[in-house]
Amino acid sequence: MKKYECYICPADGGELSYESEFLRCRCCATEYLIHNEVPNFLPKASTEETFSSEAFALEWTYFSLKNYKALESRLPYDSGNREEEWGNFDLETSFIETTGLNLQDLKGKKILEVGVGSGRLLSVALKYGADCYGVDYSSSVYVAYDELRKLGFEDFESRCHVARGDLFHLPFRRDYFDIIFSIGVLHHTPDTKKAFSCLPPFLKKGGKLAIWVYAEYNRVINANVRFWRRIFRHVPPKVFFHLCKVLGSWPVVFVYRQIKILNLFMFLPCYTSVDYRDRVRTILDYYSPLHLNEHSYFEVYEWFKEISFGNIRPLKQPVSFVADKVEE
């Protein structure tokens, strides 16, 4: 089936044949189940990986694209206050700031998002005429694809391709994409630099790569975040999700704001953004991952240089860059 021609077997690079409810590798005969037009290329995960994946799935199901659209319609974007700004969801502005891409240049381009989440950034690329591809480790991809379909974009079936997979073993053809971006994802892997190095082979020469990873911050805060993550790892994902909703409630935030030392060093897993959903999402994002790494601008800049990228440009949100893959 033409919709699945972009995929190859992540295990051996073999061509895939479409068999109604799954894709089968013609070399190793591995079968990849298709659910709701979304193929699953994941191997069996460990218990800890499952916790992190399920927590992210709950996060991006709760913060589905329709919820971002609702927030976008009722919240002003330019508040002049960074803490308030962070809770607002102007999707097009967010897309420009986090990828450094010009919306008018997207039409007809093959774009891959690594870490689809709710599908909010892909929705912008689809709106501006791009051929969109996405991959995510969590089961939230099924919800994201369904929400994107409901937006009713022209030629959706031929322009939107989403899969569940591992970024260390991407199921796509090499030198295939004009643009690849990964926003807030690579730092949730065991080795951020290795995860970054997995992306360029799938980018065409002259193509653009944009990433955002967590910046190095206060060591005391980082130590406290890691402490709470070790505890929450033993809590069932659904229980943890509801706990995050409690921690994001106004009574908890009020107390947190009154006791300045808690706010300063994040001794408690809380967040003080203006919007409730953003507080819950941020707590989930910080405390559910199995891995969470921080990096400096210089460190990430060197990653791009080592793989011979040119026109390397820092973006607004620390630490983020966009660069061009140099012609060889």
QUIRA-V237836 format. One record per backbone hydrogen bond with DSSP energy under -1.0 kcal/mol. NH is the residue of the N-H (numbers start at 1). CO is the residue of the C=O. E is the energy in kcal/mol with one decimal. If there is no record, write none. Layout:
[[NH CO E] [NH CO E]]
This chain:
[[4 1 -1.6] [5 2 -1.7] [7 4 -1.4] [8 171 -1.9] [9 14 -2.8] [13 9 -2.4] [17 24 -2.7] [19 22 -2.9] [21 19 -2.4] [23 32 -2.6] [24 17 -2.5] [25 30 -2.6] [26 15 -2.9] [29 25 -1.2] [32 23 -3.1] [34 21 -2.9] [35 38 -2.2] [38 35 -1.9] [40 33 -2.4] [41 164 -3.5] [50 46 -2.2] [51 47 -2.0] [52 48 -2.1] [53 49 -2.7] [54 50 -2.9] [55 51 -2.4] [56 52 -2.2] [57 53 -2.2] [58 54 -2.3] [59 55 -2.2] [60 56 -2.8] [61 57 -1.5] [62 58 -2.4] [63 59 -2.7] [68 64 -1.7] [69 65 -2.4] [70 66 -1.8] [71 67 -2.3] [72 68 -2.6] [73 69 -1.6] [74 70 -1.0] [75 71 -1.5] [79 77 -1.6] [85 81 -3.0] [86 82 -2.0] [87 84 -1.2] [88 85 -2.2] [91 89 -1.1] [94 90 -2.8] [95 91 -2.5] [96 92 -2.2] [97 93 -2.6] [98 94 -2.3] [99 95 -1.7] [100 96 -2.2] [105 102 -1.8] [106 103 -1.3] [108 129 -2.7] [109 106 -2.3] [111 131 -2.8] [112 179 -2.5] [113 133 -2.6] [114 181 -2.2] [115 135 -3.3] [119 116 -2.2] [123 119 -1.9] [125 121 -1.8] [126 122 -2.6] [127 123 -1.9] [128 124 -1.6] [129 126 -1.7] [130 125 -2.5] [131 109 -3.0] [132 159 -3.2] [133 111 -2.7] [134 161 -2.4] [135 113 -1.9] [136 163 -1.5] [141 138 -1.2] [142 139 -1.4] [144 140 -2.7] [145 141 -2.6] [146 142 -1.7] [147 143 -2.6] [148 144 -2.5] [149 145 -2.2] [150 146 -1.7] [152 149 -1.7] [156 153 -1.2] [159 155 -1.4] [160 156 -1.9] [161 132 -2.2] [163 134 -2.3] [164 39 -2.6] [165 136 -1.6] [169 166 -1.9] [173 6 -1.0] [175 201 -2.3] [176 202 -1.3] [177 202 -2.5] [178 110 -1.9] [179 110 -1.9] [180 208 -2.4] [181 112 -2.4] [182 210 -2.2] [184 212 -2.0] [188 185 -2.5] [189 186 -1.3] [195 191 -2.4] [196 192 -2.5] [197 193 -2.2] [199 196 -1.6] [202 199 -1.8] [203 200 -2.0] [204 177 -3.2] [206 325 -2.3] [207 204 -2.2] [208 178 -2.1] [209 323 -2.5] [210 180 -2.3] [211 321 -2.1] [212 182 -1.8] [213 319 -2.6] [216 295 -1.5] [222 218 -2.4] [223 219 -2.3] [224 220 -2.0] [225 221 -2.5] [226 222 -2.2] [227 223 -1.9] [228 224 -2.3] [229 225 -2.1] [230 226 -1.9] [231 227 -1.2] [232 228 -2.9] [233 229 -1.5] [234 231 -1.7] [235 232 -1.9] [240 236 -2.8] [241 237 -2.4] [242 238 -1.9] [243 239 -2.2] [244 240 -2.3] [245 241 -1.4] [246 242 -1.5] [247 243 -2.6] [248 244 -1.4] [249 246 -1.7] [253 249 -2.2] [254 250 -3.0] [255 251 -2.0] [256 252 -2.5] [257 253 -2.3] [258 254 -1.7] [259 255 -1.9] [260 258 -1.2] [262 259 -1.4] [263 259 -1.3] [264 260 -2.7] [265 261 -1.8] [266 262 -1.2] [270 268 -2.2] [279 275 -1.8] [280 276 -2.3] [281 277 -2.6] [282 278 -2.4] [283 279 -2.3] [284 280 -2.4] [285 281 -2.5] [286 282 -2.1] [287 283 -2.4] [288 284 -1.9] [293 187 -1.8] [295 214 -2.5] [300 296 -2.1] [301 297 -2.7] [302 298 -2.0] [303 299 -1.2] [304 300 -1.6] [305 301 -2.0] [306 302 -2.5] [308 305 -1.8] [309 304 -2.1] [310 324 -3.1] [313 322 -2.9] [315 320 -2.5] [321 211 -1.9] [322 313 -2.1] [323 209 -2.0] [324 310 -2.9] [325 207 -3.2] [326 308 -1.1]]
